Amino acid sequence: MAHESTPEHRLLDLGIELPPLPPPAGLYAPCARSGSQLYISGQVPRTPDGAGLAATGKLGHDVTVEEGAALARQCALQALAVARAELGSLDRVVRVVRVAGYVASAPGFTGHPAVVNGASQLLLDVFGEAGRHARIAIGVAELPGGVPVEVEFLFEVA
């Protein structure tokens, strides 16, 4: 049954359950608010129970573009869990402003945008047009714990 078109209802309609909050891996907050902006710290893909890293390796060598996109989607799910914990409801997200995706890349890999699309598509599915955002997809040599992708987010909130 379709619900009214709010982010929380879209999650239900899509059958998406948000994962547990990811544990901080350093001396930082999971998010920071400044006025109407909510910055979500970089998310690395965790296992569904949040206990460990979902994958390690580099795109173009150990990880396929499709696997990388699924990992970026997992990062976005974790970011939504952080936002909901901070705001009480994802219905308070006015729009997604920016996404920055970092992709651990083997030499010659250039499919960074397709990897980060995994996060972008989830945001569009949950927030509709308010999920369309500015974005950067960058290739890097290494990421924390050897993960293939890390994604950070900026939301405008009410």
CYANA upper distance limits for C-alpha pairs under 8 A (distance plus 0.5 A):
  1 MET  CA     13 ASP  CA      7.92
  2 ALA  CA     13 ASP  CA      6.78
  3 HIS  CA      9 HIS  CA      6.25
  3 HIS  CA     10 ARG  CA      7.88
  3 HIS  CA     13 ASP  CA      7.67
  4 GLU  CA      9 HIS  CA      7.09
  5 SER  CA      9 HIS  CA      6.83
  5 SER  CA     10 ARG  CA      6.89
  6 THR  CA     10 ARG  CA      6.55
  6 THR  CA     91 ASP  CA      6.64
  6 THR  CA    127 PHE  CA      7.93
  7 PRO  CA     11 LEU  CA      6.78
  7 PRO  CA     90 LEU  CA      6.45
  7 PRO  CA     91 ASP  CA      6.02
  7 PRO  CA    126 VAL  CA      5.74
  7 PRO  CA    127 PHE  CA      5.90
  8 GLU  CA     12 LEU  CA      7.18
  8 GLU  CA     89 SER  CA      7.65
  8 GLU  CA     90 LEU  CA      6.46
  8 GLU  CA     91 ASP  CA      6.66
  8 GLU  CA    126 VAL  CA      8.38
  9 HIS  CA     13 ASP  CA      6.68
 10 ARG  CA     14 LEU  CA      6.46
 10 ARG  CA    125 ASP  CA      8.13
 10 ARG  CA    126 VAL  CA      6.14
 10 ARG  CA    127 PHE  CA      8.38
 11 LEU  CA     15 GLY  CA      6.59
 11 LEU  CA     16 ILE  CA      5.61
 11 LEU  CA     17 GLU  CA      7.69
 11 LEU  CA    126 VAL  CA      6.77
 12 LEU  CA     16 ILE  CA      6.62
 12 LEU  CA     17 GLU  CA      8.24
 18 LEU  CA     77 LEU  CA      6.51
 18 LEU  CA     78 GLN  CA      7.43
 18 LEU  CA     80 LEU  CA      7.74
 18 LEU  CA     81 ALA  CA      6.23
 19 PRO  CA     48 PRO  CA      6.63
 19 PRO  CA     49 ASP  CA      7.34
 19 PRO  CA     50 GLY  CA      7.52
 19 PRO  CA     77 LEU  CA      7.38
 19 PRO  CA     78 GLN  CA      6.63
 19 PRO  CA     81 ALA  CA      7.01
 20 PRO  CA     48 PRO  CA      8.33
 20 PRO  CA     49 ASP  CA      7.08
 20 PRO  CA     50 GLY  CA      6.48
 20 PRO  CA     78 GLN  CA      8.01
 20 PRO  CA     81 ALA  CA      7.46
 21 LEU  CA     50 GLY  CA      7.67
 21 LEU  CA     78 GLN  CA      7.13
 21 LEU  CA     81 ALA  CA      6.54
 21 LEU  CA     82 VAL  CA      6.66
 22 PRO  CA     46 ARG  CA      7.89
 22 PRO  CA     50 GLY  CA      6.35
 22 PRO  CA     78 GLN  CA      7.29
 23 PRO  CA     50 GLY  CA      8.27
 24 PRO  CA     28 TYR  CA      7.40
 24 PRO  CA     29 ALA  CA      7.66
 24 PRO  CA     30 PRO  CA      7.06
 29 ALA  CA     41 SER  CA      7.78
 30 PRO  CA     40 ILE  CA      6.72
 30 PRO  CA     41 SER  CA      5.87
 30 PRO  CA     82 VAL  CA      7.28
 31 CYS  CA     38 LEU  CA      7.28
 31 CYS  CA     39 TYR  CA      5.90
 31 CYS  CA     40 ILE  CA      4.91
 31 CYS  CA     41 SER  CA      5.99
 31 CYS  CA     82 VAL  CA      7.67
 31 CYS  CA     83 ALA  CA      8.24
 31 CYS  CA     86 GLU  CA      8.40
 32 ALA  CA     38 LEU  CA      6.32
 32 ALA  CA     39 TYR  CA      5.76
 32 ALA  CA     40 ILE  CA      7.26
 33 ARG  CA     37 GLN  CA      6.17
 33 ARG  CA     38 LEU  CA      5.04
 33 ARG  CA     39 TYR  CA      6.79
 34 SER  CA     38 LEU  CA      7.06
 36 SER  CA    156 GLU  CA      6.04
 36 SER  CA    157 VAL  CA      5.63
 36 SER  CA    158 ALA  CA      6.76
 37 GLN  CA    154 LEU  CA      7.36
 37 GLN  CA    155 PHE  CA      6.26
 37 GLN  CA    156 GLU  CA      5.20
 37 GLN  CA    157 VAL  CA      6.45
 38 LEU  CA     83 ALA  CA      8.33
 38 LEU  CA    154 LEU  CA      6.26
 38 LEU  CA    155 PHE  CA      5.60
 38 LEU  CA    156 GLU  CA      6.75
 38 LEU  CA    157 VAL  CA      7.16
 39 TYR  CA    152 GLU  CA      8.33
 39 TYR  CA    153 PHE  CA      6.49
 39 TYR  CA    154 LEU  CA      5.13
 39 TYR  CA    155 PHE  CA      6.99
 40 ILE  CA     79 ALA  CA      6.86
 40 ILE  CA     82 VAL  CA      7.80
 40 ILE  CA     83 ALA  CA      7.89
 40 ILE  CA    152 GLU  CA      6.41
 40 ILE  CA    153 PHE  CA      5.59
 40 ILE  CA    154 LEU  CA      6.71
 40 ILE  CA    155 PHE  CA      8.50
 41 SER  CA    152 GLU  CA      6.04
 41 SER  CA    153 PHE  CA      7.57
 42 GLY  CA    150 GLU  CA      6.45
 42 GLY  CA    151 VAL  CA      5.58
 42 GLY  CA    152 GLU  CA      4.58
 42 GLY  CA    153 PHE  CA      7.83
 43 GLN  CA     75 CYS  CA      5.69
 43 GLN  CA     76 ALA  CA      8.14
 43 GLN  CA     78 GLN  CA      7.42
 43 GLN  CA     79 ALA  CA      7.28
 43 GLN  CA    150 GLU  CA      5.84
 43 GLN  CA    151 VAL  CA      5.73
 43 GLN  CA    152 GLU  CA      6.61
 44 VAL  CA     53 LEU  CA      8.07
 44 VAL  CA     75 CYS  CA      6.35
 44 VAL  CA    144 PRO  CA      8.40
 44 VAL  CA    147 VAL  CA      7.33
 44 VAL  CA    149 VAL  CA      6.86
 44 VAL  CA    150 GLU  CA      5.15
 44 VAL  CA    151 VAL  CA      7.31
 45 PRO  CA     53 LEU  CA      6.56
 45 PRO  CA     54 ALA  CA      5.94
 45 PRO  CA     55 ALA  CA      7.74
 45 PRO  CA     71 LEU  CA      6.13
 45 PRO  CA     72 ALA  CA      7.52
 45 PRO  CA     74 GLN  CA      6.15
 45 PRO  CA     75 CYS  CA      5.64
 45 PRO  CA    147 VAL  CA      7.89
 45 PRO  CA    149 VAL  CA      7.74
 45 PRO  CA    150 GLU  CA      7.68
 46 ARG  CA     50 GLY  CA      5.78
 46 ARG  CA     51 ALA  CA      7.52
 46 ARG  CA     52 GLY  CA      6.04
 46 ARG  CA     53 LEU  CA      4.86
 46 ARG  CA     54 ALA  CA      5.09
 46 ARG  CA     55 ALA  CA      8.34
 46 ARG  CA     74 GLN  CA      7.87
 46 ARG  CA     75 CYS  CA      8.23
 47 THR  CA     51 ALA  CA      6.77
 47 THR  CA     52 GLY  CA      6.00
 47 THR  CA     53 LEU  CA      6.17
 47 THR  CA     54 ALA  CA      5.02
 48 PRO  CA     54 ALA  CA      8.47
 53 LEU  CA    145 GLY  CA      8.34
 53 LEU  CA    147 VAL  CA      7.86
 54 ALA  CA     71 LEU  CA      8.09
 54 ALA  CA    147 VAL  CA      8.49
 55 ALA  CA     71 LEU  CA      8.48
 55 ALA  CA    147 VAL  CA      6.41
 55 ALA  CA    148 PRO  CA      7.55
 56 THR  CA    145 GLY  CA      7.88
 56 THR  CA    146 GLY  CA      5.61
 56 THR  CA    147 VAL  CA      4.72
 56 THR  CA    148 PRO  CA      6.18
 57 GLY  CA     61 HIS  CA      8.04
 57 GLY  CA     62 ASP  CA      5.79
 57 GLY  CA     63 VAL  CA      6.74
 57 GLY  CA    104 ALA  CA      8.01
 57 GLY  CA    146 GLY  CA      6.55
 57 GLY  CA    147 VAL  CA      6.45
 57 GLY  CA    148 PRO  CA      5.85
 58 LYS  CA     62 ASP  CA      5.86
 58 LYS  CA     63 VAL  CA      6.23
 58 LYS  CA    103 VAL  CA      8.31
 58 LYS  CA    104 ALA  CA      5.58
 58 LYS  CA    105 SER  CA      5.51
 58 LYS  CA    106 ALA  CA      6.20
 58 LYS  CA    147 VAL  CA      8.11
 58 LYS  CA    148 PRO  CA      5.68
 59 LEU  CA     63 VAL  CA      5.24
 59 LEU  CA     64 THR  CA      6.50
 59 LEU  CA     65 VAL  CA      7.21
 59 LEU  CA     68 GLY  CA      7.48
 59 LEU  CA    103 VAL  CA      7.70
 59 LEU  CA    104 ALA  CA      6.67
 59 LEU  CA    105 SER  CA      5.34
 59 LEU  CA    106 ALA  CA      6.44
 59 LEU  CA    109 PHE  CA      7.36
 59 LEU  CA    148 PRO  CA      6.95
 60 GLY  CA     64 THR  CA      6.91
 60 GLY  CA     65 VAL  CA      8.14
 60 GLY  CA    105 SER  CA      6.87
 60 GLY  CA    106 ALA  CA      5.85
 60 GLY  CA    107 PRO  CA      8.25
 60 GLY  CA    108 GLY  CA      8.22
 60 GLY  CA    109 PHE  CA      5.88
 61 HIS  CA    105 SER  CA      8.40
 61 HIS  CA    106 ALA  CA      6.36
 63 VAL  CA     67 GLU  CA      6.62
 63 VAL  CA     68 GLY  CA      6.91
 63 VAL  CA    148 PRO  CA      7.95
 64 THR  CA     68 GLY  CA      6.60
 65 VAL  CA     69 ALA  CA      6.58
 65 VAL  CA    111 GLY  CA      7.58
 65 VAL  CA    114 ALA  CA      7.29
 65 VAL  CA    115 VAL  CA      6.15
 66 GLU  CA     70 ALA  CA      6.83
 66 GLU  CA    115 VAL  CA      7.62
 67 GLU  CA     71 LEU  CA      6.79
 68 GLY  CA     72 ALA  CA      6.68
 68 GLY  CA    115 VAL  CA      5.73
 68 GLY  CA    116 VAL  CA      8.35
 68 GLY  CA    118 GLY  CA      8.26
 68 GLY  CA    148 PRO  CA      7.33
 68 GLY  CA    149 VAL  CA      7.44
 69 ALA  CA     73 ARG  CA      6.67
 69 ALA  CA    114 ALA  CA      7.34
 69 ALA  CA    115 VAL  CA      4.71
 69 ALA  CA    116 VAL  CA      6.52
 69 ALA  CA    117 ASN  CA      6.83
 69 ALA  CA    118 GLY  CA      4.64
 69 ALA  CA    119 ALA  CA      7.65
 70 ALA  CA     74 GLN  CA      6.81
 70 ALA  CA    115 VAL  CA      8.48
 70 ALA  CA    118 GLY  CA      6.27
 71 LEU  CA     75 CYS  CA      6.88
 71 LEU  CA    118 GLY  CA      7.91
 71 LEU  CA    148 PRO  CA      8.47
 71 LEU  CA    149 VAL  CA      7.43
 72 ALA  CA     76 ALA  CA      6.92
 72 ALA  CA    115 VAL  CA      7.23
 72 ALA  CA    116 VAL  CA      6.33
 72 ALA  CA    117 ASN  CA      8.14
 72 ALA  CA    118 GLY  CA      5.68
 72 ALA  CA    119 ALA  CA      5.47
 72 ALA  CA    149 VAL  CA      6.88
 72 ALA  CA    150 GLU  CA      7.64
 72 ALA  CA    151 VAL  CA      7.34
 73 ARG  CA     77 LEU  CA      6.80
 73 ARG  CA    116 VAL  CA      8.50
 73 ARG  CA    118 GLY  CA      5.11
 73 ARG  CA    119 ALA  CA      4.71
 73 ARG  CA    120 SER  CA      8.21
 73 ARG  CA    121 GLN  CA      8.31
 73 ARG  CA    122 LEU  CA      6.80
 74 GLN  CA     78 GLN  CA      6.79
 74 GLN  CA    119 ALA  CA      7.96
 75 CYS  CA     79 ALA  CA      6.75
 75 CYS  CA    119 ALA  CA      7.43
 75 CYS  CA    150 GLU  CA      7.52
 75 CYS  CA    151 VAL  CA      6.70
 76 ALA  CA     80 LEU  CA      6.73
 76 ALA  CA    119 ALA  CA      5.69
 76 ALA  CA    122 LEU  CA      7.54
 76 ALA  CA    123 LEU  CA      7.87
 76 ALA  CA    151 VAL  CA      7.89
 77 LEU  CA     81 ALA  CA      6.87
 77 LEU  CA    122 LEU  CA      8.38
 78 GLN  CA     82 VAL  CA      6.85
 79 ALA  CA     83 ALA  CA      6.67
 79 ALA  CA    152 GLU  CA      8.40
 79 ALA  CA    153 PHE  CA      7.85
 80 LEU  CA     84 ARG  CA      6.52
 80 LEU  CA     90 LEU  CA      7.87
 81 ALA  CA     85 ALA  CA      6.67
 82 VAL  CA     86 GLU  CA      6.77
 83 ALA  CA     87 LEU  CA      6.42
 83 ALA  CA     88 GLY  CA      8.39
 83 ALA  CA     89 SER  CA      8.27
 83 ALA  CA     90 LEU  CA      7.29
 84 ARG  CA     88 GLY  CA      5.57
 84 ARG  CA     89 SER  CA      5.39
 84 ARG  CA     90 LEU  CA      5.83
 85 ALA  CA     89 SER  CA      8.07
 87 LEU  CA     92 ARG  CA      7.23
 92 ARG  CA    157 VAL  CA      6.09
 92 ARG  CA    158 ALA  CA      5.75
 93 VAL  CA    155 PHE  CA      7.03
 93 VAL  CA    156 GLU  CA      6.54
 93 VAL  CA    157 VAL  CA      4.95
 93 VAL  CA    158 ALA  CA      6.92
 94 VAL  CA    130 ALA  CA      7.33
 94 VAL  CA    155 PHE  CA      7.90
 94 VAL  CA    156 GLU  CA      5.87
 94 VAL  CA    157 VAL  CA      5.52
 94 VAL  CA    158 ALA  CA      6.80
 95 ARG  CA    127 PHE  CA      7.92
 95 ARG  CA    130 ALA  CA      4.99
 95 ARG  CA    131 GLY  CA      6.27
 95 ARG  CA    132 ARG  CA      8.31
 95 ARG  CA    155 PHE  CA      6.40
 95 ARG  CA    156 GLU  CA      5.79
 95 ARG  CA    157 VAL  CA      7.58
 96 VAL  CA    123 LEU  CA      8.17
 96 VAL  CA    130 ALA  CA      6.68
 96 VAL  CA    131 GLY  CA      5.43
 96 VAL  CA    132 ARG  CA      6.99
 96 VAL  CA    133 HIS  CA      6.08
 96 VAL  CA    153 PHE  CA      8.24
 96 VAL  CA    154 LEU  CA      6.78
 96 VAL  CA    155 PHE  CA      5.01
 96 VAL  CA    156 GLU  CA      6.75
 97 VAL  CA    131 GLY  CA      8.36
 97 VAL  CA    132 ARG  CA      8.16
 97 VAL  CA    133 HIS  CA      5.48
 97 VAL  CA    134 ALA  CA      6.66
 97 VAL  CA    153 PHE  CA      8.33
 97 VAL  CA    154 LEU  CA      5.97
 97 VAL  CA    155 PHE  CA      5.82
 97 VAL  CA    156 GLU  CA      6.93
 98 ARG  CA    133 HIS  CA      5.62
 98 ARG  CA    134 ALA  CA      5.15
 98 ARG  CA    135 ARG  CA      5.95
 98 ARG  CA    153 PHE  CA      6.38
 98 ARG  CA    154 LEU  CA      5.59
 98 ARG  CA    155 PHE  CA      7.65
 99 VAL  CA    120 SER  CA      8.25
 99 VAL  CA    133 HIS  CA      7.30
 99 VAL  CA    134 ALA  CA      6.92
 99 VAL  CA    135 ARG  CA      5.25
 99 VAL  CA    136 ILE  CA      7.08
 99 VAL  CA    151 VAL  CA      7.50
 99 VAL  CA    152 GLU  CA      6.36
 99 VAL  CA    153 PHE  CA      5.22
 99 VAL  CA    154 LEU  CA      7.00
100 ALA  CA    135 ARG  CA      6.13
100 ALA  CA    136 ILE  CA      5.42
100 ALA  CA    137 ALA  CA      6.59
100 ALA  CA    138 ILE  CA      8.36
100 ALA  CA    151 VAL  CA      6.13
100 ALA  CA    152 GLU  CA      5.78
100 ALA  CA    153 PHE  CA      7.03
101 GLY  CA    116 VAL  CA      6.31
101 GLY  CA    135 ARG  CA      8.24
101 GLY  CA    136 ILE  CA      6.63
101 GLY  CA    137 ALA  CA      5.17
101 GLY  CA    138 ILE  CA      6.67
101 GLY  CA    149 VAL  CA      7.58
101 GLY  CA    150 GLU  CA      6.43
101 GLY  CA    151 VAL  CA      4.92
101 GLY  CA    152 GLU  CA      7.10
102 TYR  CA    137 ALA  CA      6.44
102 TYR  CA    138 ILE  CA      5.42
102 TYR  CA    139 GLY  CA      6.38
102 TYR  CA    140 VAL  CA      6.97
102 TYR  CA    149 VAL  CA      6.08
102 TYR  CA    150 GLU  CA      5.68
102 TYR  CA    151 VAL  CA      6.65
103 VAL  CA    112 HIS  CA      6.83
103 VAL  CA    115 VAL  CA      8.18
103 VAL  CA    137 ALA  CA      7.76
103 VAL  CA    138 ILE  CA      6.52
103 VAL  CA    139 GLY  CA      5.27
103 VAL  CA    140 VAL  CA      6.33
103 VAL  CA    143 LEU  CA      8.44
103 VAL  CA    148 PRO  CA      6.34
103 VAL  CA    149 VAL  CA      5.08
103 VAL  CA    150 GLU  CA      7.21
104 ALA  CA    139 GLY  CA      6.35
104 ALA  CA    140 VAL  CA      5.42
104 ALA  CA    141 ALA  CA      6.01
104 ALA  CA    142 GLU  CA      5.87
104 ALA  CA    143 LEU  CA      6.73
104 ALA  CA    147 VAL  CA      7.80
104 ALA  CA    148 PRO  CA      5.38
104 ALA  CA    149 VAL  CA      6.53
105 SER  CA    109 PHE  CA      6.36
105 SER  CA    139 GLY  CA      6.15
105 SER  CA    140 VAL  CA      6.49
105 SER  CA    141 ALA  CA      6.62
105 SER  CA    142 GLU  CA      8.31
105 SER  CA    148 PRO  CA      8.08
106 ALA  CA    141 ALA  CA      8.10
110 THR  CA    139 GLY  CA      8.36
111 GLY  CA    115 VAL  CA      7.11
112 HIS  CA    116 VAL  CA      6.86
112 HIS  CA    137 ALA  CA      6.13
112 HIS  CA    138 ILE  CA      6.98
112 HIS  CA    139 GLY  CA      7.02
113 PRO  CA    117 ASN  CA      6.58
113 PRO  CA    137 ALA  CA      6.11
114 ALA  CA    118 GLY  CA      7.84
116 VAL  CA    120 SER  CA      7.03
116 VAL  CA    137 ALA  CA      6.91
116 VAL  CA    151 VAL  CA      8.49
117 ASN  CA    121 GLN  CA      6.26
118 GLY  CA    122 LEU  CA      7.09
119 ALA  CA    123 LEU  CA      6.96
119 ALA  CA    151 VAL  CA      8.48
120 SER  CA    124 LEU  CA      6.84
120 SER  CA    131 GLY  CA      8.30
120 SER  CA    132 ARG  CA      8.11
120 SER  CA    133 HIS  CA      8.45
121 GLN  CA    125 ASP  CA      6.62
122 LEU  CA    126 VAL  CA      6.69
123 LEU  CA    127 PHE  CA      6.28
123 LEU  CA    128 GLY  CA      7.95
123 LEU  CA    131 GLY  CA      5.51
123 LEU  CA    132 ARG  CA      7.90
124 LEU  CA    128 GLY  CA      5.26
124 LEU  CA    129 GLU  CA      6.85
124 LEU  CA    130 ALA  CA      7.88
124 LEU  CA    131 GLY  CA      5.08
124 LEU  CA    132 ARG  CA      6.57
125 ASP  CA    131 GLY  CA      8.23
126 VAL  CA    131 GLY  CA      7.76
127 PHE  CA    131 GLY  CA      5.19
128 GLY  CA    132 ARG  CA      7.96
142 GLU  CA    146 GLY  CA      6.84
142 GLU  CA    147 VAL  CA      8.38
143 LEU  CA    147 VAL  CA      6.23
143 LEU  CA    148 PRO  CA      7.44
143 LEU  CA    149 VAL  CA      7.69
143 LEU  CA    150 GLU  CA      7.82
